[in-house]
Amino acid sequence: MKHKYLVYALAASVIGFGGVGIAGVASAHGLGGFGGFGMFGTQTPDQIATRQQAMFDQQAKILGISVDDVKTAWAKGQNMQDLIKEKKIDQAQVQARMKDLRTQELKTHLQTLVSKGVITQAQADARLKAMENMSAKAKAGKGMRGGMMRMHF
């Protein structure tokens, strides 16, 4: 059951960030892993390659394995659950890495908005605090589907 929720939480992260960042984490296939279907059809070959490599890199970082291991799993059609089981990866470590990565990406996103004059530093600080509070509530099972977190941008 925990594996199921981890995959859903990872998928929610993908939807929430919507950028290269952790966009391929929901499955070892990645969102663009099937070569240009849907929203990826208008990208140049260089953009497709860059995006896919970024997804492989992020997945490897989150799982604590090599990029080659991620690529091999992707080529076999394995999903995140398969890879976690095969490599005997600790769920708690994966979740901690995901949380750290989400926090870092949120901070980077907010800092970009501040540096471009879209929001003030005070607004960025308030948003970071609000996101941390939502995360804490989700972890405690008080909303957001009992632990499934979606970052809103």
N, C-alpha and C positions, 0 to 999 in steps of 0.2 A: 504494500500500500504506500509506503514511504517513497518508493521508486516512482510511482505514478504521480505523486504530488511534486516530486523534484522536477520531473519533466514538465508538468504544468507550470510550475514556478519559473522554470527556465524559459518556457514559451511566453509567459507573461512578460518577462524581462525583454525578450526580443521585441514584442509588440510595443512596449513602453519606450525603449530607446530608439528603435527604428533606424538607426544608423549603422555604420560598419561595426563599431564597437563590439558588442556581443551578439550581433545579429544572427549568427549561425549556430548559436548554442543550443537551440531547441532540439536539434537532431544532428547526428553526424553527417547528414546530407547537406545541412545548411539551407537557407532559404533560396539561395541562387544555385544550389548544387546540381540542378538538373539542366543547366545550360540555357538560360535566357527565357524561361517561361514567364508569362504574366508580366509583372512590373519590371523585370530585368531585360525584357526584349529590346529596349531602346538603348542599352548601354553599348559602348564601344568594346572591342575585344580586350583592350588594356584595362578598362574599368571592370570588366567581368573578372579578369585574372587577378587584379588587385583586390577586389572585394572577396573573392574566394580564398585567396591566400590569407587575408586578414581574418576570415572566419576560421580557417584552419589554425592559425596562430592563437586566436582567442580560445578556441576549444582546447588546444593543447595546454595552454596556461591554466585554464580552469580545472582541467582534469589532472594536471601535474604529470603529463606524459609528453612524448616527443610529437612533433608535427608529423613526422613520418607515420607514427602509429595512428594518428587521426586520419591521415590521408588513406591509409590502408583500410581502416574501418569504413570510411566513406565509400571507397571503391567497392567494398563487399556489400554495401547497402545496410550496414549496421547502424542502429540508432544509439542514442546516448545510453540508454539502459543496457544494451548489449555490451557496449564498450566498458561501462562501469563494472558490470559483472565479470566480463572477461579479464579485465586488469585488476580485479579485486580492489577497486578504488573506494576509499572511505567516504561515505555520503556526507559526513560532517565536514570533512575537508573541502569537498566540492561546494557545499553550501557556504562555507566561510570564504572561499575564493570568490564565489559569485557575489557575495555581499560586499567584499572589498572592492571588486571590480565595478559594481554598480555605484558604490559610493565615490570612487575615483572618477568615473565617467560623469556622474552628476556634478561633482565639483568642477570638472573641466568645462562642462556645458554651461554651468552658471557663471564661471569666470569669463567665458567667451561672451556671454550676454552682457556682463558688467563692462568688459573692455570695449565692446562695441556701442556702449551707451544705451542699450535696450532696457536694462534694469539698473538699479543702484546696488551698491555693495550690501546695504541694509536689507534690500529685498532679496538678494541672493542668500544672505545669511538666514533670513526668515524662512525662505523656501527650503533650504537644507535642513533646518530644524524641523519643519513640518514633515518632510520626507522621512527623517529619522524617527519622528513620533509615529507616523503611519507604519513604519517598519516594525517598531516596538509593539504596537497594537496588534499587528498581523502575527507577529511571533507569539504573542500571548493568546492568540486565538480570539481576539475581540474585534472581529470585523475583517474585511477583505478576504473572505472565504477561509477563515481559520488558518492563515499563514501564507496564503498565496498572495504575493505582492506584485503590484503593477506600478511601475514608475510612470507618472503622468508628466508629459511635456507638452 
